[in-house]
Amino acid sequence: MSSVEIAPYGSWDSPITAELIAAESLRLLEIALVGETTMWIEMRPAEDGRYAIVRRSADGSLSDAIPESFSARTRVHEYGGGAYVVDDETLYLSNWEDQRLYRHEPGSEPTPITPEKEARYADGVVDGPRQRIICVREDHSAEGEPVNAVVGVPMEGCHEATVLISGNDFYASPRLSPDGSQLAWLTWNHPHMPWQSTELWVGKVEEDGAITDRRRIAGGPETSIFQPQWSPDGRLTFVSDRSNWWNLYRVNEGEIERLVAMEAEFGRPQWVFGMSTYAFASADRMICSYTEDGIWHLASLDLETLELTPYDLPYTAVANVQATAERAVFRGGSPTGPQSIVQLDLTTGETEVLRRATEVPVEEGYLSLPRPVQFPTEEGLTAHGFFYAPRNPHYEGPREVRPPLLVISHGGPTAATTGTLNLAIQYWTSRGIAVLDVNYRGSTGYGRRYRQQLDGDWGIADVEDCVRGARHLARQGNVDGGRLIIRGGSAGGYTTLRALTTRRDFAAGASYFGVSDLTALTEHTHKFESRYLDSLVGPYPEREDLYRERSPLHHADQISCPVIFLQGTEDRVVPPEQAEMMVDALREKGLPVAYVLFEGEQHGFRRAGSIERALRAELSFYGQVLGFEPAGSIEPVEIENL
């Protein structure tokens, strides 16, 4: 029996290394089913973050479906998604390098079907009878704000797209009825985001391809619509939060019928295109996913009896659901298993893992299992999160000493964290650092009203929930209340910086491409989010005072602990200036500060070298600040003023 060593928290040696996380972990996205073939996208850090389309044949063999020189990724809304669509053996994809749409047939080189133009394309659907792809286009060719529209792109040749639907600020999810006679789509306008206010429209598709007889089906100022989809027998289905919860509905003989009435979410915030929480196995059977209390489930819905039957599966995160009569395929993850492409046999109920995000096994003794926590926050409300205690079979912390706590504030801020295995969290817990992953007010998965609790209070309610969660765990004796750390990326980076400028609870912080100046963000960010802060903070410039008051940059003198900033040079969502202004302010104050810049990275690091370097720098930073020596050979990050 191996002995257990008593060692300071944070100093434990772990096989979950930065190299492992960076080189071996894939992001699995955008599943498509074509007969017995399954396709998906892999974001590969080891290939400089290339998005490869993978084809799995019926015999189980895997192959890349596009050449190495192509990356299937679109920049519509900057976050992309919906980068490819399949028509039998032919692929139509957006290529990252030039953002043109390409046609790719097996055995040949991809050929462009859109001209060289400052335009981007996403969320396509095949219109076979009219030999075109109907998709969303974001046109950047003119001065001013980009113009979004639903367009038709001929499948052959290289032609300018035909505008089918335009006039609003945003469009998504153009979907053809099975007989090709009707088109459904989503639309919304500034200042709304798609999880706040969207409309579902349907139009008649004429023989010449024009869209006529347009009519609004659902949605409006206080309703969010998600994933319109036609059933095989031509009935329009969608997800709506009109009841507070994103539930399933359909249009039945001109009336809107609720398919499932549950205090659960069947939808997600549409940060990217192409998301799917449900799919039709047949005209009378749907395979759907939903989340309750932060845990995702997969179920079968009988569309005649409306009986919902959950599957008994080990997965607590389910996404990208696709189905045929024989099988369903989805991306699933569990507390002990990585995100994977999973196939479910709809006859036998048996599952098969087709691809794992990482093939490198980690002994379960090193894995900290998430414990869902609820804790009281201000005004009698409740916030949520997942707590991970330190765990390593070879180490224990000193007796009578509690571990430091790393509080993670997720991005969005309208996003959510789940309890599925995340090696980037296990990186910390296996070294002796506890983690609280917070679903603060404003997160999705707990109903519309919970999302709206952040409206007008961004930088206040989220900060309060992170602080209250950390204090809650400290009071329970789970962590050391004197060694609390907070970190986050993007909007989570803003929450981190706000916490450090308004509270004295944290001993250190880490901001990954975090917002420090709300005014600069509003004036310089991209179209999709350019009015997002109207709801989160207030209308601009009318409430410019609030923007200044809640910008960490203008309160850098209130920070009293060391901070590390990690930033990509090519970030268009939160430009480097956001981090650099903050770094300069801390330098002038004489506070310990570290700044790590990543050449060529955008909003979110995708290259293996960047992911590895960031984790090692962050660990080194915490070690120097909290006074522990990380195990292994880690080059110390430079901290000014320490």
C-alpha positions in Angstrom: 0.0 0.0 0.0 1.4 3.3 -1.0 2.0 5.9 1.7 0.2 9.2 1.8 2.4 12.3 2.1 1.5 15.4 4.1 2.3 18.4 1.9 1.1 22.0 1.6 -2.0 22.5 -0.4 -1.1 23.6 -3.9 2.2 21.8 -3.9 0.9 18.2 -4.7 2.3 16.4 -7.7 -0.3 15.5 -10.3 -0.5 13.5 -13.6 -3.1 16.1 -14.8 -0.6 18.4 -16.3 -0.9 21.5 -18.4 0.7 19.5 -21.3 -2.0 16.8 -21.0 -4.8 19.3 -21.0 -3.4 21.3 -23.9 -2.2 18.6 -26.2 -4.8 15.8 -25.6 -8.1 17.6 -25.1 -10.3 18.3 -28.1 -13.4 20.3 -28.3 -16.2 18.3 -29.9 -18.9 20.3 -31.8 -21.6 20.2 -34.4 -22.8 16.7 -35.0 -24.4 15.7 -38.3 -25.9 12.3 -39.3 -26.0 11.1 -42.9 -27.4 7.6 -43.2 -25.0 5.4 -41.2 -22.3 8.0 -41.2 -21.7 10.3 -38.3 -19.8 13.6 -38.6 -18.7 16.3 -36.2 -16.1 19.1 -35.7 -13.0 18.7 -33.6 -11.2 21.8 -32.4 -7.6 20.6 -32.1 -5.2 22.6 -29.9 -2.3 20.5 -31.2 -3.0 21.8 -34.7 -3.1 25.5 -33.7 -6.8 25.3 -32.9 -7.9 24.1 -36.3 -11.5 23.0 -36.7 -11.5 19.7 -38.5 -14.6 17.9 -39.8 -14.4 14.2 -38.9 -16.3 11.5 -40.6 -17.0 8.2 -38.9 -18.2 5.5 -41.3 -20.5 2.6 -40.4 -17.6 0.3 -39.9 -16.2 2.6 -37.2 -13.3 4.0 -39.1 -12.5 7.7 -38.6 -11.1 10.1 -41.2 -10.8 13.8 -41.7 -13.4 15.0 -44.2 -11.6 18.2 -45.2 -7.9 18.9 -46.1 -5.4 20.0 -43.4 -5.3 23.5 -45.0 -9.0 24.1 -44.2 -10.6 24.9 -40.8 -14.4 24.8 -40.6 -15.1 27.8 -38.5 -17.2 30.9 -39.2 -16.9 34.4 -37.6 -20.6 35.4 -37.8 -21.3 37.1 -34.4 -17.6 36.4 -33.8 -18.5 33.3 -31.8 -19.5 31.3 -34.9 -21.1 27.9 -35.0 -23.1 26.3 -37.8 -20.0 26.2 -39.9 -21.0 23.3 -42.2 -23.9 21.5 -43.7 -24.0 18.1 -45.4 -25.9 17.1 -48.6 -25.4 13.3 -48.9 -21.6 13.0 -49.7 -21.1 16.7 -50.3 -19.9 19.2 -47.6 -20.6 22.9 -47.6 -18.4 24.7 -45.1 -17.2 28.1 -44.0 -13.4 28.3 -44.1 -11.7 30.2 -41.3 -8.9 31.7 -43.5 -11.1 33.7 -45.9 -14.7 33.2 -44.5 -15.9 32.0 -47.9 -18.3 29.1 -48.3 -16.8 26.1 -50.0 -18.2 23.0 -51.7 -16.3 19.8 -51.0 -16.9 16.4 -52.5 -14.8 13.4 -51.4 -11.7 12.9 -53.5 -11.5 16.5 -54.7 -10.3 19.9 -53.4 -12.8 22.3 -51.9 -14.0 25.0 -54.3 -15.4 28.4 -53.2 -19.1 29.1 -54.0 -19.1 32.6 -52.6 -17.0 35.5 -54.1 -14.1 37.2 -52.4 -16.0 39.7 -50.2 -16.0 40.9 -46.7 -18.8 38.6 -45.7 -19.3 35.7 -43.4 -21.8 32.8 -43.6 -23.3 30.4 -41.0 -26.2 28.2 -40.0 -26.9 26.7 -43.4 -29.6 24.4 -44.6 -29.8 22.5 -48.0 -32.5 23.6 -50.4 -32.2 20.6 -52.8 -35.0 21.4 -55.2 -33.6 24.9 -55.8 -29.9 23.8 -55.7 -28.9 26.3 -53.0 -27.8 26.7 -49.4 -30.0 29.0 -47.3 -28.0 30.5 -44.5 -27.3 33.6 -42.5 -24.9 36.1 -44.0 -23.1 38.9 -42.1 -21.9 41.4 -44.6 -18.9 43.6 -43.6 -18.3 45.1 -47.1 -19.8 48.5 -46.4 -18.9 51.2 -43.8 -20.7 51.1 -40.5 -22.3 48.2 -38.7 -22.3 44.8 -40.6 -25.6 43.9 -42.3 -27.2 40.5 -41.4 -29.6 38.7 -43.7 -30.9 35.3 -44.7 -29.5 34.5 -48.1 -29.6 31.8 -50.8 -26.2 30.7 -52.1 -26.1 28.6 -55.3 -24.5 25.2 -54.8 -22.6 25.3 -58.1 -20.1 27.9 -59.4 -19.2 31.1 -57.5 -22.0 33.6 -57.3 -23.2 36.5 -55.2 -25.8 35.3 -52.7 -29.5 36.3 -53.2 -30.9 38.2 -50.2 -34.1 36.4 -49.1 -34.9 38.1 -45.8 -33.5 41.3 -44.4 -34.3 44.5 -42.5 -33.8 43.3 -38.9 -30.5 43.4 -37.0 -30.1 39.6 -36.6 -31.2 36.3 -38.0 -30.7 32.7 -37.1 -32.0 29.1 -37.7 -33.4 29.3 -41.2 -35.1 25.9 -41.5 -37.0 24.4 -44.5 -40.1 22.2 -44.1 -39.7 18.6 -45.3 -41.5 19.4 -48.6 -39.5 22.6 -49.1 -42.6 24.8 -49.3 -42.0 26.8 -46.1 -39.1 28.4 -44.3 -38.9 29.1 -40.6 -36.4 31.5 -39.1 -35.6 33.5 -35.9 -35.0 37.2 -35.8 -34.3 39.9 -33.2 -33.2 43.5 -33.0 -31.0 45.7 -30.9 -30.7 46.1 -28.0 -31.9 42.5 -27.3 -29.9 39.3 -27.2 -31.5 36.1 -28.5 -32.1 34.7 -25.0 -34.0 37.9 -24.1 -36.3 38.6 -27.1 -36.7 36.7 -30.3 -39.4 36.2 -32.9 -40.2 33.0 -34.9 -41.4 33.6 -38.4 -42.6 31.4 -41.2 -42.8 32.2 -44.9 -43.9 30.5 -48.1 -41.1 29.4 -50.5 -42.1 30.2 -54.1 -40.9 28.2 -57.1 -38.4 31.0 -57.9 -37.0 30.8 -54.3 -38.5 34.0 -53.0 -40.0 34.0 -49.5 -43.5 35.4 -49.4 -46.6 35.4 -47.1 -44.4 36.0 -44.1 -46.0 35.8 -40.7 -44.9 35.8 -37.1 -45.7 32.6 -35.2 -44.4 33.2 -31.7 -42.1 35.3 -29.6 -41.9 39.0 -28.8 -40.4 41.5 -26.3 -40.6 39.2 -23.3 -40.0 35.8 -24.9 -37.0 33.9 -26.2 -37.4 31.3 -28.9 -34.8 28.6 -29.5 -34.3 26.0 -32.2 -37.2 26.0 -34.6 -37.4 22.5 -36.2 -39.9 20.8 -38.6 -41.0 17.3 -37.7 -41.0 14.7 -40.5 -44.7 15.2 -41.0 -44.3 19.0 -41.4 -45.3 20.3 -38.0 -43.2 23.2 -36.7 -41.7 22.7 -33.2 -39.7 25.1 -31.1 -38.5 26.0 -27.6 -40.0 29.0 -25.8 -39.5 30.5 -22.3 -43.0 32.0 -22.3 -43.7 30.0 -19.0 -40.4 31.2 -17.4 -38.8 27.9 -18.4 -37.5 27.0 -21.9 -40.1 24.3 -22.7 -41.0 22.5 -25.9 -44.0 23.7 -28.1 -45.4 23.0 -31.6 -47.8 24.5 -34.0 -50.8 22.2 -34.2 -53.6 23.2 -36.6 -52.7 26.8 -36.3 -52.6 26.8 -32.5 -49.5 26.7 -30.3 -49.4 23.6 -28.1 -47.1 23.0 -25.2 -45.5 19.6 -25.4 -43.8 19.4 -22.0 -44.7 21.4 -18.9 -41.7 21.2 -16.6 -39.6 23.5 -14.4 -36.7 22.5 -16.6 -34.8 24.1 -19.5 -35.0 22.5 -23.0 -33.1 25.4 -24.5 -29.7 27.1 -24.2 -28.5 30.7 -24.7 -27.7 31.1 -28.4 -24.2 32.3 -28.2 -23.3 30.3 -31.3 -25.3 28.9 -34.3 -26.2 25.3 -34.9 -27.1 24.3 -31.3 -29.5 21.4 -30.9 -31.2 20.2 -27.8 -33.7 17.9 -29.6 -34.2 15.9 -32.8 -36.8 13.8 -34.4 -36.4 10.0 -34.6 -39.7 9.9 -36.4 -42.9 11.8 -36.8 -44.2 10.5 -33.5 -41.0 10.4 -31.5 -38.5 13.0 -30.4 -35.2 12.6 -28.6 -34.7 15.6 -26.4 -32.4 17.0 -23.6 -33.1 19.2 -20.7 -31.5 20.5 -17.5 -32.7 20.5 -13.9 -30.6 22.1 -11.1 -27.6 22.2 -13.4 -27.8 18.5 -14.5 -28.6 17.6 -18.1 -30.7 14.6 -19.0 -31.7 12.8 -22.3 -35.2 11.6 -22.8 -37.6 10.2 -25.4 -40.9 12.1 -26.0 -43.9 10.3 -27.5 -45.4 13.0 -29.7 -48.9 11.3 -29.6 -49.2 10.8 -25.9 -46.8 13.5 -24.9 -45.2 11.1 -22.4 -41.6 11.9 -21.5 -39.3 9.0 -20.7 -35.8 9.8 -19.5 -32.9 7.5 -20.3 -30.9 6.1 -17.5 -27.5 7.3 -18.6 -24.3 8.4 -16.7 -24.1 11.7 -18.5 -24.7 15.0 -16.7 -24.0 17.2 -19.7 -25.8 16.6 -23.0 -25.6 18.7 -26.1 -25.8 18.7 -29.9 -28.6 16.1 -30.1 -29.2 14.5 -33.5 -31.3 11.4 -34.3 -32.6 9.0 -36.9 -35.1 6.2 -36.6 -32.5 3.8 -35.3 -30.1 6.0 -33.3 -29.4 9.2 -31.5 -26.0 10.8 -31.3 -25.1 13.5 -28.8 -22.2 15.1 -27.0 -22.1 13.8 -23.4 -20.0 14.2 -20.4 -20.0 12.9 -16.8 -18.2 13.8 -13.6 -15.7 11.0 -14.3 -15.7 10.9 -18.1 -14.7 13.6 -20.6 -16.9 15.2 -23.2 -17.6 12.5 -25.8 -19.5 11.8 -29.0 -22.0 9.2 -27.8 -24.3 7.0 -29.9 -27.5 5.6 -28.4 -29.3 2.6 -30.0 -33.0 3.6 -29.8 -34.0 -0.1 -30.0 -31.8 -1.6 -27.4 -30.9 1.4 -25.3 -27.3 0.6 -25.5 -24.7 3.4 -25.8 -21.3 3.5 -27.6 -18.7 6.2 -27.3 -17.6 7.2 -30.8 -15.0 9.8 -29.8 -13.6 11.2 -26.5 -12.3 14.7 -26.0 -9.2 13.0 -24.5 -8.1 9.4 -24.9 -5.6 9.7 -22.0 -7.0 7.9 -19.0 -6.8 9.6 -15.6 -7.1 7.4 -12.5 -10.4 8.1 -10.7 -8.4 8.6 -7.5 -7.2 11.9 -8.8 -10.7 13.1 -9.8 -12.7 15.4 -7.5 -16.4 14.8 -7.9 -18.6 17.9 -8.1 -21.0 18.5 -5.2 -24.0 20.8 -6.2 -24.3 23.6 -3.7 -27.0 26.1 -3.1 -26.3 29.1 -0.9 -28.2 32.1 0.3 -27.4 35.4 -1.3 -28.8 38.9 -0.9 -32.5 39.7 -0.5 -33.4 36.2 0.5 -32.4 34.8 -3.0 -30.5 31.6 -3.7 -27.5 31.1 -6.0 -26.0 27.9 -7.3 -22.6 26.2 -8.0 -20.5 23.1 -8.0 -17.9 22.5 -5.2 -14.8 20.4 -5.9 -12.7 19.4 -2.8 -9.0 18.7 -3.3 -8.3 15.1 -4.1 -5.1 13.2 -4.8 -4.5 9.6 -3.6 -0.9 10.3 -2.6 -1.3 13.6 -0.7 -3.1 15.2 2.2 -2.9 18.7 3.5 -1.4 19.5 6.9 -3.7 18.8 9.8 -5.8 21.8 11.1 -5.1 23.6 7.8 -7.9 24.2 5.2 -7.2 24.4 1.5 -7.2 27.5 -0.6 -10.3 28.0 -2.7 -10.4 29.0 -6.4 -13.7 30.6 -7.3 -14.5 30.4 -11.0 -16.9 33.0 -12.5 -18.0 31.7 -15.9 -18.3 33.8 -19.1 -21.3 35.1 -20.9 -22.4 36.2 -18.4 -25.5 34.4 -19.7 -23.9 31.0 -19.7 -23.7 28.2 -17.2 -21.3 25.7 -15.8 -22.1 22.0 -15.4 -20.7 19.1 -13.3 -19.2 17.2 -16.2 -15.5 16.3 -16.1 -13.3 19.3 -16.8 -9.6 18.5 -16.6 -8.9 22.3 -16.2 -10.7 22.1 -12.9 -9.0 18.8 -11.9 -5.7 20.5 -12.6 -6.3 22.5 -9.5 -8.0 20.0 -7.2 -5.4 17.3 -7.8 -2.8 19.8 -6.6 -4.7 20.6 -3.4 -6.7 23.7 -4.4 -10.4 23.5 -3.9 -12.7 24.9 -6.6 -16.2 26.6 -6.5 -17.6 26.8 -10.0 -20.5 29.4 -9.6 -23.7 29.6 -11.5 -24.4 33.1 -10.3 -27.7 34.9 -10.8 -28.0 35.5 -14.6 -26.8 32.0 -15.5 -29.0 29.8 -17.7 -30.6 26.5 -16.6 -32.7 27.9 -13.8 -35.5 29.7 -15.7 -35.9 33.1 -17.3 -36.5 34.9 -14.0 -33.2 33.7 -12.7 -31.5 34.9 -15.9 -33.1 38.3 -15.5 -31.9 38.7 -11.9 -28.6 40.0 -13.4 -30.4 42.7 -15.5 -29.2 46.1 -14.4 -27.0 44.4 -11.8 -24.0 43.1 -13.8 -20.9 43.6 -11.7 -23.1 43.6 -8.5 -25.2 40.4 -8.3 -22.6 38.1 -9.9 -19.9 39.5 -7.6 -22.2 39.1 -4.6 -22.9 35.5 -5.5 -19.2 34.6 -5.9 -18.4 36.2 -2.6 -21.3 34.6 -0.8 -20.5 31.2 -2.2 -16.8 31.4 -1.0 -17.9 32.6 2.4 -20.5 29.8 2.7 -17.8 27.2 2.1 -15.4 28.9 4.5 -18.0 29.0 7.2 -18.7 25.3 6.7 -14.9 24.6 7.3 -14.3 23.3 3.7 -11.8 26.0 2.8 -9.5 28.6 4.2 -11.4 31.9 4.2 -8.0 33.8 4.2 -6.8 32.2 1.0 -9.6 32.8 -1.5 -8.8 33.3 -5.2 -11.1 34.4 -8.0 -10.6 33.8 -11.7 -12.7 34.1 -14.9 -12.6 34.6 -18.6 -14.3 37.3 -20.7 -17.5 38.3 -18.8 -16.1 36.1 -16.0 -13.0 38.2 -16.1 -15.1 41.3 -15.6 -16.7 39.7 -12.6 -13.3 38.8 -11.3 -12.0 42.4 -11.7 -15.2 43.9 -10.2 -14.8 41.6 -7.2 -11.2 42.7 -6.7 -12.1 46.4 -6.9 -15.2 46.3 -4.7 -14.4 43.6 -2.1 -11.6 42.5 0.2 -12.4 38.8 0.3 -9.8 37.6 -2.2 -6.1 37.1 -1.8 -5.4 36.9 -5.6 -7.2 37.0 -8.9 -6.7 35.9 -12.5 -8.4 37.6 -15.5 -8.5 35.9 -18.8 -9.3 38.4 -21.5 -11.6 40.2 -19.0 -13.5 43.4 -19.4 -12.1 46.3 -17.5 -13.7 49.3 -19.2 -17.4 49.0 -20.0 -17.4 52.2 -22.0 -14.6 51.0 -24.2 -16.4 47.6 -24.6 -19.6 49.3 -25.7 -17.9 51.6 -28.2 -15.5 49.0 -29.7 -17.0 45.5 -29.4 -18.6 43.7 -32.3 -22.2 44.0 -33.5 -23.7 41.0 -31.7 -22.9 42.3 -28.2 -22.8 46.0 -29.0 -26.1 46.7 -27.1 -25.9 43.8 -24.6 -25.0 46.1 -21.8 -28.2 48.1 -22.2 -29.9 45.4 -20.2 -27.0 44.3 -18.0 -26.0 47.8 -17.0 -28.2 50.5 -18.6 -28.7 52.4 -21.9 -25.5 54.1 -23.2 -24.7 56.9 -23.3 -27.7 58.0 -21.2 -26.2 56.1 -18.2 -22.6 56.7 -18.9 -22.2 57.4 -15.1 -23.1 53.7 -14.4 -20.6 52.5 -17.0 -17.8 54.5 -15.3 -18.9 53.5 -11.8 -18.8 49.8 -12.7 -15.7 49.8 -14.8 -12.8 48.2 -12.8 -10.3 50.4 -14.6 -11.6 53.5 -12.8 -11.3 51.8 -9.5 -8.0 50.1 -9.8 -6.8 52.0 -6.8 -9.2 49.9 -4.7 -7.5 46.6 -5.6 -5.4 45.3 -2.7 -4.2 41.9 -3.9 -2.0 40.6 -6.7 -3.6 40.0 -10.2 -2.5 38.1 -13.3 -3.9 39.1 -16.7 -3.8 36.7 -19.7 -4.8 38.1 -23.1 -4.7 37.2 -26.8 -3.4 39.8 -29.3 -6.1 39.1 -31.9 -9.1 39.3 -29.5 -11.9 41.3 -31.3 -14.5 40.8 -28.5 -12.3 42.2 -25.6 -9.3 43.8 -27.3 -5.9 43.8 -25.6 -6.2 47.4 -24.6 -8.8 46.3 -22.0 -6.1 44.3 -20.1 -3.3 46.7 -20.7 -5.1 49.7 -19.3 -5.7 47.7 -16.1 -2.1 46.4 -15.9 -0.7 50.0 -16.3 -3.0 51.2 -13.5 -1.8 48.5 -11.1 1.8 49.1 -12.1 1.4 52.8 -11.2 -0.1 51.8 -7.8 2.8 49.4 -7.1 0.6 46.3 -6.7 1.9 42.9 -7.7 0.8 42.3 -11.3 1.6 39.8 -14.1 0.7 40.2 -17.7 1.0 37.3 -20.2 0.2 38.1 -23.8 -0.5 35.4 -26.4 0.4 36.2 -29.9 -2.2 35.3 -32.5 -4.9 34.1 -30.0 -8.5 35.3 -30.2 -11.2 35.4 -27.6 -10.5 32.1 -25.9 -7.2 30.3 -26.3 -7.2 27.5 -28.9 -3.6 26.6 -29.4 -1.9 23.9 -27.3 1.1 26.1 -26.5 -1.1 28.9 -25.3 -3.3 26.7 -23.1 -0.3 25.0 -21.5 1.5 28.3 -21.0 -1.5 30.0 -19.4 -2.1 27.2 -16.9 1.5 27.0 -15.9 1.7 30.8 -15.5 -1.4 30.9 -13.4 -0.2 28.1 -11.1 3.2 29.8 -10.7 1.4 33.0 -9.9 -0.7 31.5 -7.2 2.3 29.7 -5.7 4.3 32.9 -5.5 1.4 34.8 -4.0 0.1 32.2 -1.5 3.5 30.9 -0.6 3.6 27.3 -1.9 6.0 25.7 -4.3 4.3 23.9 -7.2 5.5 20.4 -8.0 7.5 19.7 -11.1 9.6 22.1 -13.2 7.5 25.2 -13.8 9.2 28.3 -15.0 8.1 31.2 -12.6 5.9 33.8 -14.2 7.3 37.3 -13.8 5.3 39.3 -11.2 6.1 43.0 -11.1 6.1 44.8 -7.7 6.1 41.5 -5.7 
